């Protein structure tokens, strides 16, 4: 089998159903020919998600699609690892369930990797539902880029961006990230201590340390509902916690302490701003972020 697509579901079966349908519309022949498979990992939704998704596969007679019911919700990376271990493809594509595939881009990515053995990880271009580009690659969060991130540099393309051509990059977003199976196995997949957010950057960082190359592939039409499966407060709290974890794991003690100081300083400033402007969202979000450190 050429390609295994892994997607996670957590209490959002309607998003997953739409994603499944878009994949089948593009790759029904490849599914039927055992070239592509889709593994949907439900992270213990504790609702009717598994029943709904399995019924859809049976009713519409989707080929090479299956649902794996995780007994616990251990996070994005752990769920992806579960799906990957059950997969059979030469290449593994981790794709968010809040996406719609509008062309053969994922298949083209796999074929491109076949032709270029020097590429270990390949990220694809994501687009908003209005067709505009989403920044799909990023710089490793060294102190310089972590500071830019905390200062809002993402808004100006100072941290994340989308190259216009195929090129080598630091890391690619986990919402559309393809890996060679042997590299996934070598790296032992995603770090399961990271529940959600920054796990894609950390994986690409370990790939670089192991001597592997990460590239970006722009010729893909995948629509992505940003934060369709989570909310902003959840994202901020986990980014805070996981940035500090990344520094503890990969950077020096001095950098770790400086990173912690930066995170605490930003949180305290925004808590003060929230109190002064009576924006309870800011106060509650950054109090939770501080508590996570």
C-alpha positions, 0 to 999 in steps of 0.5 A: 500500500502506498499511503495511509491517512490518519485522522483523529476524531474527538466529539466532532463526527460531523467534521470527520464525516465531511473529511471522509467524504472529501477523501473518497470523492478524490480517491475512490479508485485508489481506496478500491485498489488498495493504494490508499487507506484511511484510519480514523482514531476516535480519542474516547469521545464518549458520545456516538462518534464511533457508531456514527462513523462506522455506520457511514463507512458501512452505509456508503460502502467506503473501501479501506476505511476503518475506525479505531476506538481509543479507550482513553483520550491521551492527546493528538500525538498519542492518537496519531501514533495509535493510527500509524501503528495500525497502518500499512502504507509506505507513507503516513499522512497525518491530516486533521479531521477539520479539513476538506480535500479538494484535489489529488494533492495528498497522492501527489505528495506521496508520489513526490516523496517516492521520487525524492528519497532525501525527504523524510517529512513533507508538509502540504499547503492548507487553505482557509475556506475562502481559498486564502493561504494558511501559514503551513510551515514554521521556524523552530522555536529558538529564543528568537522565534519564540519571542516573536511568537509571543509578541504576535509575530505570526500575524506578520509572517515572521514565524510561520509562512507558506513558501511559494515553491517546494523547499526545505523548511524547519517544520511543517504543520501537523494538520497535513504532515506526511512521513516515511514509515521508516522515519516514523518508526525510527523516531518513535512517532510523536512525543506522547507527553505533548497532549496537543500543540507544538507536537509537530514542531517537536517531531520535526526538530527530532527529525533534524537532529537525526539528520533527516530533511523536512520539505514543504509541498505547495501544490495541494488544495486542502481546506482547513477550518483552523481550530475547528476541533478546539478553542482558543483558550485550550490552544493558548494554555497548551502552547504555553505548557508545551513550549516550556516542555520543549525547552526542558527537553531540547534546550539548555537550562539557561534557555529554559529559565529565560523561556519561562520568564518570557511566558510568565511576563506575557501572561501577567501583562495580559492578565493586567490588560484584561482586568483593566479592560474588563475582558474576562476572557484574557484574565481567565485564559492567561491565569490558566496558562500561568497555572500550566507552567 
